[in-house]
Amino acid sequence: MDIMGIVNLQCSHVFIKASVDLQFGESLDNKFVTSCNHLVSYDIACTYWVHVVEHFEINFPNLVPAVKKICWLIPAVHMLNHKDNCIYIHAAVYTPLAGHFHGEMAEHYWAKCNQLGPQTQQMNNGHRQDTLIDHHNDWNWKKTAIMSSTLYNDILNAKKLFIQKQAFFNGLSEISCCVKNGKEIECVYCHNQQNAIPISQFHLKK
């Protein structure tokens, strides 16, 4: 069977956890093996997740209970090409416990991995898989090796950012202490509190 590419499963720290071949016609049968019990970010999650449970029931029935717990999200940048309802259903910002997850971590590694395309296209299946696995492991090992320095730099940047944010907050606090007469300043969230409904609920009712 012709191989059109690969599908990688990566954690939020961009470590490659699994990699499978993408068969001709972009068949996703192999991808089902990589996706189980996860917060999944995929650029066509809005259509992919509709029948995913049915596919698991046919190919991997023992994983169906775990698959039903998967939360399907669309990466933040890819979201701009989707309908409004996709935003409210599959955006991380509307998903409880998703934090600041933007879902675009996979793109970090593809910039490097895509350079292998011209070489791996000329290889047989076994050599191609070994080459990709070696590069995946190299990426993971280098991230592990520099983890301490990465965390150290994150701490330094966090301290600098804290000082900037604190100064900005203090400036806003000083402005708000001035006496205001009338309605020079009015919170946009206080308008028509009784009649307003969240925009996400409005679109979902559509």
CORNORSUL-V555834 format. One record per residue. NEAR is the number of other C-alpha atoms within 10 Angstrom. Layout:
NEAR, NEAR
//
This chain:
5, 10, 14, 13, 14, 15, 15, 20, 18, 18, 16, 15, 9, 17, 20, 18, 13, 16, 19, 18, 20, 19, 16, 12, 9, 13, 12, 17, 15, 16, 18, 17, 15, 17, 17, 18, 15, 14, 18, 20, 25, 19, 19, 16, 17, 18, 11, 12, 18, 9, 9, 15, 19, 13, 14, 20, 14, 10, 15, 13, 13, 11, 17, 19, 14, 13, 20, 14, 12, 15, 17, 20, 29, 25, 23, 18, 11, 13, 17, 12, 10, 13, 10, 13, 17, 19, 21, 17, 17, 21, 21, 24, 17, 14, 15, 7, 9, 15, 10, 8, 18, 17, 23, 17, 17, 20, 11, 10, 16, 12, 9, 11, 14, 9, 10, 14, 12, 9, 10, 17, 13, 10, 12, 9, 13, 8, 12, 17, 17, 12, 14, 17, 15, 12, 15, 19, 14, 12, 17, 15, 13, 10, 15, 12, 10, 11, 12, 11, 10, 12, 11, 12, 12, 12, 12, 11, 11, 12, 12, 12, 12, 12, 11, 11, 12, 12, 12, 11, 11, 11, 11, 11, 11, 9, 9, 11, 8, 8, 7, 9, 7, 7, 7, 6, 9, 9, 7, 7, 8, 9, 10, 9, 8, 7, 6, 11, 10, 7, 10, 14, 11, 11, 11, 12, 8, 6
//
